[in-house]
Amino acid sequence: MTPTTEAPRTFFQKLLDFVERAGNKVPHPAVLFFILIALVVVFSQLFHMLGASVAYQRINPETHEIVDMRTGANSLLTADGIRFVCTSMVPNFINFGPVGIILVAMIGVGLAERAGLIQALIRKIVLIAPRRATTAIIVTLGMVSGIATDAGYLVLIPLGAAAFHGMGRHPLAGLAAALAAVAATFGVNVLVVPIDGILAEMTNDAIHIVDPNKSISLTSNFYFAIFSSLLLIVVCTLVTERIVEPRMSKYVGDVPPEESQGLSPEELRGLRYALFAFAGMFALLLVMSLPPGAPLRHAETGELLGNSPFMGSIIFMMMSLFLVTGVAYGVGAKTIASVEDGINAITKTFADLGGLLFLFFVIAQFVAYFNYSNMGTIAAIKLADYLKEVDLGSIMLLMGFLLTGFVLSIPIPNIIPKWAIMAPIFVPVFMKLGVAPDVVLAAYRVSDAPPNVS
């Protein structure tokens, strides 16, 4: 019997094997942040013993005059540092912005998802989409599915394969299109999603290292996200139809009958109820925001955008919209038969968030300890001064930042823990170099997308 010989592995295959082995050895994100906390404690003591400090200028928020400042390293192992660690743990977690945002937003999104609204809506759109637009529709739904965290991965990816299968196209091409859409567009969306609030709050924590009086809003990257989403929809669609699908062999499997792919009468009734609820909520939003003196306009200036109640209540509006439409769908589809069913859906959603909340607890301690040590301020000012002398230019620095984010995505693929590490370092540095924080956040979103697909 002739022994079979394996073809020699290419350099790219070996590289992927190395990345897989390295990724499998990376600890849980919470463990990673415990390690980082230990490093912050050790280095805070070291910097304190060395007398590390920096001099810089800051604008006084009361007088608006430029004042000279000097900041030194604070040790977490001194008496004051130990007091801070012991007394700040609860406030650190309570005041960590992403916690409130994710809890409030997921009240509505979680109920809508568990009632079946999001899954039914995705399936309905795929079923009624024109055949030629199916790929673009699936990619668009993959982008929008970021609202409901795992809904895209759990629902849309198998649905993409089923949609292609139903049209006689290769199911693997549909699966690949859905996967690329969900993963590549996770950090951007044409809608304001919970991840926007989480990233904005973490960015503000980093901004306050340099300037406590400056913050970015929830929608600071909104127009960038819209443009990026549309661009990615076009790219993913073209790559699927012009590159991926033509390289696959012609699909010769059985094509299921169309009636087997439809929605049940209960699901269709639920979608009608949800549409009526959406129309009512949208009308209510218009009444509360468009007329002069409306509650969601600024009380003094009358502005609707910018610093206004409308912009400050986006998370509340998102929660309310999904809550009302989710309940309406549940009543129509008979997936929610009582108030207890709705409450159980929300409590189960909160139970699923347990791991994320624990991770937020650890990240909140890391951010608080890092800020207390003043190492972020010292590193940012020192590094900014050095980069000014080197004079690489903002574009080259942002390119280096993109590369750093891309490389970090290999051991830390999750968008939130990675930004928790990068934000306290890079946001203050770029601020010192005159690069706006929202630009840095937009660059981070770009660096996070390609590794998600790979």
N, C-alpha and C positions, 0 to 999 in steps of 0.2 A: 504493500500500500504506500503510495507516494505521499510523503508529508507535505502539508500545505505550508506555504511561506507567506507571512504577512507583508504587505507593501510597506516600505519605509515611511515613517511618519514625517510629515512636513514640519518645517519650523513653526508655522502657525498652529498646527495641531499640538505640538509640544508646548507652545506658549499657553494655549487654552487649558491643557492638562495642568500646567503649573498654577494658573489662575484658579482652577477648580480646587486643587489641593490646598492652596493658600487660603481660599475662601472657607473651606471646610474647617480649618484650624482657628478661624477667628472666633473669639468667645461671644457670648450673648451681649448685645449692646449695653445692657445694664451692668454686666461684669466689666465691660470696657470702660464705662464711666466711673465705676468704683476704682479701677486702676488709675484713671486720670485724676480722680480726687486725691488718691494717695500721692501721686506725683506733684500735684499742686501744694499739698501740705509740706512735702520734702523741700521743694524748690522755694516755697515762700520763706521757710526757715533759712535756707542757704542765701537767698537774696537779702534777707534781713540782716544776717551776720556780715555780709559783704557791704552793707550800707548802700545798696543800690537805690538810686533816685534819679529823677529827671526834672528839669525846669522847662516850663512851657507857659503859653499865654491862653487865657480863656476870657470870654465876654461875661461880665457880671450881668445876670438877668434883671436885676433891679435898676442899676444905674446905666446899663448898656455900655459901660466903659471896659476897655481891655485891661486886665489885671494880670500880674505875674504870679505864677503858681509853681510850687515845687511839691512833688509827690514821691514818697519813699515806699519801699516794700514793707508790707505788714505780714508778720509771721502768724500762722495759725497754731503754732505750738507755744506761743507766749500766753500769759494769763489772760490778756485781752482776747487773743485769738481763740483760746479754748472757751471763753465765755460766749463769744460769737457763735461758735459751732453748736454749743449746747442750747442757746436761747433762740437761735434763728431758724431751726429746722422746719418748724411748722409755718412761720411766716414766709420762708423761702418757697415752700410748696404752694401756699395759698395765693401768694402774689405772683406766681409764675403764670404769665398771660395765657399761654396755650391751653392750660388746664380748663379754664372757664370757657374758652372758645369751643373746644372740642366737645365738652359736655353739653353746652347749650345747643350747638348745631346738630349733634347726633340725636337729640330728643326727636326732632322732626324727621331727619334723614333715616334714622334707625327704624322708626315706626313705618315710614313709607316702604323701606326695604323689606321688613318682615311681613308687612301686609301683602307684599307681592307687586306693588305698584311699579317699581323700577324694572323688575324683570319682565312684567307684562308689557310695559311701554317699549322696552328695547325690542322685544319679540314682534310687537305690532308694527313698529317702524320698519324693521327688516322685512316683514311680510308684504307691506304695501309699497315698498321702495321699487322704482323702476329697475329692471334687470341691469341696464347699463350703468346705473348709479349705485349698485349694491356695494361695491368695494368702498366707494367714498362714504356711503351711509354708515357702513360698519366701522370705518376709521373714525368718523365723526362721533358715533356713539361711544367708541372707546375713549375718546377724549372727554366727553361729557360724563362718562361713568365715574370719573374721578371724584365726583360729588359724594358717592356712596362707598368710598374706600375700596373694598374687595369685590364690589358688584361686577366690575368689568372683568376681573379675572375669573370669577365663579360663574358668571352668566354669559357674558359676551363672547369669550373665547370659544367655548363649545358651540355657541349659537352661530358664530362666524363660520365654523366648519359646517354646521348643519345648513346654513343659508347657501353656501357654495354647493354643497351636496345636492340640495333640492333643485338647483339650476343645472345640474350635470357638470359642474366645475369641480376641480380637485379640492376635496375638503381640507387638505393640509395647507393650501394657499389661503383659504378663508381663515383657518386657525392662525396662520402666520400674520395675516393682515390685522386681525383682532388683537393678537399679542403685541405686535409692534405699536398699534395705536394706543392701547392701554398703558404700555410701559413708557413709550417715548414722550407722550403728552401728559404724564402724571403731574409734572410740576407746573403746567400751564393749562388754561381753560378759557373758554369764552364767557364763562360764568364765574362769579366769586364763590369759591369753595372753601371748606374749613382749613385746608392746607395753607391758603393765603394768609389767614389770620394767624396761624401758628408761626409761619416763617416771618411775618411782619413783627410779631411780638418778640421773637428771638432776636431779630435785627435791632429792634429798639433797645433791648437789653445791652447789646453791643455798642450801640450809638451812645448810650448814657455813660459809658466808660470815658468818653471824650467830652461829650456835651449833654448834661442831664436835661437840658431844656429843649432838645430837639428829638423829634420822632417822625416816623413815616406812617402813612395810613394803610389801612387794609387793602386799598385799591392802588397802591403806589406802582405796581407792575401791571395794572389792568390792561392798558393799551398794548403794552409789550406782549402780554399773554394772549390777547386776541390775535395780534399779527403772527405770533409764533404758532398758535393753534392752527390758523388757516394755512400757514406755510407747511406745517407738519402733515396736515390732512392731504395736501396736494402731493407732498413727497412720498408719504406712505402709500397713497393710492397708485402713483406712477410706478413705484418700485414693485408693488405687488403685481400690477397688470403688465408691466413691460419687462420685468426681470425675473421675479420669483415664479410666477405662474408659467411663463413660457419654458422655463428650465425643467419643469415637471413633466412627466409622461402624461399622455392623455388619459383622463379618468374613464374607466370602463365599468365601474360598479353600478349597482342598481340605484335608480333615482326614486325616492319615496313619493307617493302621491301627494298632491298639494293639500288635500283636506287633512292629512295627518299632521300638518305643521301649523294649523290654525290655533286660535285661542278659543277657549270654552265660552259659552254664553255668559257665565258668571263673570269671567274676566273681561269680556267686552262691556258688560253692564258696569263693572267697576271702573273701567277707563272712561266711560261716559260720565259717571258721577264725579270722577276726578277732574274731568275737563270743566264741568259746571263749577266745581269748587275753585279751580284755578281762575276761571273768569271772574268769579266773585271776589277772590282775594286780589286780583289785579285791579279790578275796579275800585276796591277799597284803598289800595295803595295810591292810585291816581288821585282820589279824593283827599287823601291825607298829605299829598306832596305837591300837587300842581297849583291849586288856588292860592292867591296872595294871603298870607297869614296862616297857611296850613300848618298843622302841628309838626310836620317833618322839615319845615324850613327854619332857618336861623331866626331866632326871636327878634333880633335887632336889625340885621342886614337883609333878611329875607332870602339869603342864598340857599339853593338846594344842594349844590355840590360844594366840595371843599370842607371847611369846618362847619358842619351842619348836623342836625339830628338825623337826617336821612342817611348820611354816610356813617354815622355812629351806630345806626340800628340795622346795618346790613345783615349781621349774624342773626339778630332777632327776626328779621323779615324772612331770611332763609329758613330758619327753624319753623316759623309759623306757616310758610307756604307748603313745606313738605308735610308738616303735621296735619294741616287741614285736608290737603289733597290725599294724603295717605289714609286718613280716616274715611274720607269719602269713597276711596277705592275699596277699602276693607269692608265697608257697609254694602257696597254694590256687589262685590265679589264674594261676600259672606265669609271673608277671612277674619273679620272683626265683628263679633256678634254682641259684644257688651263693652262697657267701660273697662272692665277688668282685663279683657283681651288687649285693649290698647295699652293699658298700663303695663301688662306683662311683656308686650313687645318692647316697650321702652326699657324696662328693667333688664330684659335679656340683652338688649343692646349695650347697656351700661356694664353688664357682667362681661361681655366680650371685650370691653375696653379696659379690663383690669390690668392686663399686661402693659398696655400703652400708658396707663396712669402711673404704674410703678416705675416705668422708664422715665416718665416726666418728673416723678419725685426725685429720682437720682440725678437727672439732668439739672433740675432746679438747684440742688445742693452744689453741684459742680460749678454752675454759673455764679452762684452767690459766693462761694469760697474763692473762685478765681477773681471776681471783682473785688472782694475784700482784700486780697493779697496785693492789689494794685499791679500785679505782674503784667496784666493786659495793657494798662496805661504805659508802663515803662517800656515794654516790648514795642508797642505801637509807635511811640515817639522816637525811640532809638532807631527802629527800622525805617520809619518815615524819613528821618534825618539822613540816614545812609542812602536811601533810594533817591532822595533829592540830589545828593552829591553825585551819585552815579548817573542820574538824568537819563533813565531808560525811556521815559515817556509813558503816559497813561495806557496807551494801546498795548505796548509790550508787557506792562505789568498785568493788565487784565488777561492777556493771553497766557501768562505764567499762572495766573489765578485759575483760569479755565483748566489748564493742564493739571494743576494740583487737585482740583475737585474731581477731575476724571480719574486720576490715580487713586484717590481716597475712596472712590466708589467701588473699587475692587474688594477691599476688606470690609468697608462699611457701606453697603448698598442702600440703606434706608436714608431717605432725604432729610428726616428730622434729626437723628443723632449726628449725622455728618455736619449739618449746619450748626449744631450746638457746639461742635469743636472748632469749626472754621470761623464763625461769625465773630467771637470775641477777639480773634487775632487780626483778621483781614479787614473787617469793617472800620475799626479805628485807624488802621494804617492808611487805607485809601482815603478816609476823611481828611487825614493830615496832608495828603497829597492833592486834595481838591476834588476827589471823585465822590459823587453823591452816593449815599448808602443804597438808594433804590437801584442805582446802576450796578452796584456790587451784587445785590440780591438777584437782579436779572441775569447777570453773568453766572451766578451760581446755579440758577435754574437751567441754563444752557449746559453747564458742565455735568449736571445730574442726569440728563436725558439719554445720551448714547450708551452708557454702561447698563442702563435698565433693559435695553433691547438685547444687548449682547449677553 
